[in-house]
Amino acid sequence: MFEFESEVVEWRGPAPFYFAKTPPHVTEEIEKNAGHLSYGWGCIPVDVTIGNTTFYTALIPREGCYFVPLKAAIRKGEAIDSTSTVKLQVKLKG
C-alpha cells in the first residue's frame, strides 16, 4: 500500500475530470509491478482510500506518473475541489 498527498489536477476535455497524481517515488514502485497488473493501456486496478471513503478505480499512466481518477461522488463526499490537496492510500489489486 502507498500513502501520499497530491494536489488535485483538473483536466478539461468535453467535460472536466479531476485526478490526483502519484509522486515520483510511488510511480517507480508501481512500475516495478505494472507489467503483471495492467489490464490494458497501462491502467492498473487499485483500491483508494481518501478520508472515510474507499473506492475501486484504475491508475492511468500519464505524464510520467499515474493519475488517480477522482469521481464526482468521491469529491462531493470528501469535500474535494480543484484547489484541494488530498491524502490518499492506494492499494494495488491483483
Phi and psi in degrees as GROMACS dihedral restraints (atoms count N, CA, C in turn):
[ dihedral_restraints ]
;  ai    aj    ak    al  type     phi  dphi    fc
    3     4     5     6     1  -117.6    20    10
    4     5     6     7     1   138.3    20    10
    6     7     8     9     1  -121.5    20    10
    7     8     9    10     1   133.6    20    10
    9    10    11    12     1  -162.4    20    10
   10    11    12    13     1   165.7    20    10
   12    13    14    15     1  -110.4    20    10
   13    14    15    16     1   149.1    20    10
   15    16    17    18     1  -149.3    20    10
   16    17    18    19     1   142.3    20    10
   18    19    20    21     1   -73.3    20    10
   19    20    21    22     1   147.1    20    10
   21    22    23    24     1   -73.8    20    10
   22    23    24    25     1   135.2    20    10
   24    25    26    27     1  -111.4    20    10
   25    26    27    28     1   129.7    20    10
   27    28    29    30     1  -101.0    20    10
   28    29    30    31     1   129.7    20    10
   30    31    32    33     1  -116.0    20    10
   31    32    33    34     1   122.7    20    10
   33    34    35    36     1   -98.8    20    10
   34    35    36    37     1   114.1    20    10
   36    37    38    39     1  -117.3    20    10
   37    38    39    40     1  -140.8    20    10
   39    40    41    42     1   -61.9    20    10
   40    41    42    43     1   -28.8    20    10
   42    43    44    45     1  -136.9    20    10
   43    44    45    46     1   153.0    20    10
   45    46    47    48     1   -72.2    20    10
   46    47    48    49     1   141.5    20    10
   48    49    50    51     1  -124.0    20    10
   49    50    51    52     1   150.8    20    10
   51    52    53    54     1  -125.6    20    10
   52    53    54    55     1   140.3    20    10
   54    55    56    57     1  -141.1    20    10
   55    56    57    58     1   159.7    20    10
   57    58    59    60     1  -110.7    20    10
   58    59    60    61     1   150.6    20    10
   60    61    62    63     1  -112.8    20    10
   61    62    63    64     1   141.5    20    10
   63    64    65    66     1   -74.9    20    10
   64    65    66    67     1   138.8    20    10
   66    67    68    69     1   -73.4    20    10
   67    68    69    70     1   163.3    20    10
   69    70    71    72     1   -53.1    20    10
   70    71    72    73     1   -43.8    20    10
   72    73    74    75     1   -66.8    20    10
   73    74    75    76     1   -33.4    20    10
   75    76    77    78     1   -72.9    20    10
   76    77    78    79     1   -42.4    20    10
   78    79    80    81     1   -56.6    20    10
   79    80    81    82     1   -45.0    20    10
   81    82    83    84     1   -59.6    20    10
   82    83    84    85     1   -44.4    20    10
   84    85    86    87     1   -66.4    20    10
   85    86    87    88     1   -40.8    20    10
   87    88    89    90     1   -63.8    20    10
   88    89    90    91     1   -41.6    20    10
   90    91    92    93     1   -63.0    20    10
   91    92    93    94     1   -24.8    20    10
   93    94    95    96     1   -63.6    20    10
   94    95    96    97     1   -27.1    20    10
   96    97    98    99     1  -110.5    20    10
   97    98    99   100     1    -4.3    20    10
   99   100   101   102     1   -58.3    20    10
  100   101   102   103     1   -37.7    20    10
  102   103   104   105     1   -57.6    20    10
  103   104   105   106     1   -43.4    20    10
  105   106   107   108     1   -93.7    20    10
  106   107   108   109     1    -6.1    20    10
  108   109   110   111     1  -101.8    20    10
  109   110   111   112     1   -25.6    20    10
  111   112   113   114     1   -67.4    20    10
  112   113   114   115     1   138.8    20    10
  114   115   116   117     1  -110.0    20    10
  115   116   117   118     1     5.1    20    10
  117   118   119   120     1   148.8    20    10
  118   119   120   121     1   142.9    20    10
  120   121   122   123     1    55.8    20    10
  121   122   123   124     1    18.6    20    10
  123   124   125   126     1    81.0    20    10
  124   125   126   127     1     3.5    20    10
  126   127   128   129     1   -71.6    20    10
  127   128   129   130     1   143.1    20    10
  129   130   131   132     1  -125.7    20    10
  130   131   132   133     1   123.9    20    10
  132   133   134   135     1   -69.9    20    10
  133   134   135   136     1   138.6    20    10
  135   136   137   138     1  -147.4    20    10
  136   137   138   139     1   158.8    20    10
  138   139   140   141     1  -104.4    20    10
  139   140   141   142     1   133.7    20    10
  141   142   143   144     1  -122.8    20    10
  142   143   144   145     1   137.1    20    10
  144   145   146   147     1  -119.2    20    10
  145   146   147   148     1   127.1    20    10
  147   148   149   150     1  -128.9    20    10
  148   149   150   151     1   119.3    20    10
  150   151   152   153     1    61.1    20    10
  151   152   153   154     1  -124.1    20    10
  153   154   155   156     1   -97.7    20    10
  154   155   156   157     1     9.5    20    10
  156   157   158   159     1  -113.3    20    10
  157   158   159   160     1   126.8    20    10
  159   160   161   162     1  -115.6    20    10
  160   161   162   163     1   134.8    20    10
  162   163   164   165     1  -146.2    20    10
  163   164   165   166     1   157.7    20    10
  165   166   167   168     1   -95.7    20    10
  166   167   168   169     1   135.5    20    10
  168   169   170   171     1  -157.4    20    10
  169   170   171   172     1  -167.0    20    10
  171   172   173   174     1  -134.2    20    10
  172   173   174   175     1   137.7    20    10
  174   175   176   177     1   -73.6    20    10
  175   176   177   178     1   139.1    20    10
  177   178   179   180     1  -114.7    20    10
  178   179   180   181     1   120.0    20    10
  180   181   182   183     1   -69.8    20    10
  181   182   183   184     1   129.4    20    10
  183   184   185   186     1  -165.6    20    10
  184   185   186   187     1   136.1    20    10
  186   187   188   189     1    55.9    20    10
  187   188   189   190     1    35.6    20    10
  189   190   191   192     1    78.5    20    10
  190   191   192   193     1    12.3    20    10
  192   193   194   195     1  -145.9    20    10
  193   194   195   196     1  -165.8    20    10
  195   196   197   198     1  -118.6    20    10
  196   197   198   199     1   136.6    20    10
  198   199   200   201     1   -95.0    20    10
  199   200   201   202     1   133.7    20    10
  201   202   203   204     1  -101.9    20    10
  202   203   204   205     1   112.6    20    10
  204   205   206   207     1   -64.7    20    10
  205   206   207   208     1   136.2    20    10
  207   208   209   210     1  -115.9    20    10
  208   209   210   211     1    93.0    20    10
  210   211   212   213     1   -65.8    20    10
  211   212   213   214     1   157.6    20    10
  213   214   215   216     1   -55.3    20    10
  214   215   216   217     1   -42.9    20    10
  216   217   218   219     1   -63.3    20    10
  217   218   219   220     1   -36.9    20    10
  219   220   221   222     1   -68.8    20    10
  220   221   222   223     1   -46.6    20    10
  222   223   224   225     1   -60.7    20    10
  223   224   225   226     1   -42.9    20    10
  225   226   227   228     1   -65.6    20    10
  226   227   228   229     1   -47.0    20    10
  228   229   230   231     1   -65.2    20    10
  229   230   231   232     1   -28.7    20    10
  231   232   233   234     1  -109.2    20    10
  232   233   234   235     1    10.9    20    10
  234   235   236   237     1    54.3    20    10
  235   236   237   238     1    50.1    20    10
  237   238   239   240     1  -102.3    20    10
  238   239   240   241     1   132.5    20    10
  240   241   242   243     1  -129.7    20    10
  241   242   243   244     1  -174.7    20    10
  243   244   245   246     1   -67.3    20    10
  244   245   246   247     1   -11.2    20    10
  246   247   248   249     1  -105.0    20    10
  247   248   249   250     1     3.9    20    10
  249   250   251   252     1   -77.6    20    10
  250   251   252   253     1   155.9    20    10
  252   253   254   255     1  -114.0    20    10
  253   254   255   256     1   128.9    20    10
  255   256   257   258     1  -114.9    20    10
  256   257   258   259     1   147.5    20    10
  258   259   260   261     1  -101.9    20    10
  259   260   261   262     1   123.7    20    10
  261   262   263   264     1  -119.8    20    10
  262   263   264   265     1   149.2    20    10
  264   265   266   267     1  -117.0    20    10
  265   266   267   268     1   125.8    20    10
  267   268   269   270     1  -122.4    20    10
  268   269   270   271     1   123.3    20    10
  270   271   272   273     1  -116.1    20    10
  271   272   273   274     1   119.9    20    10
  273   274   275   276     1   -67.0    20    10
  274   275   276   277     1   140.4    20    10
  276   277   278   279     1  -100.8    20    10
  277   278   279   280     1   150.0    20    10
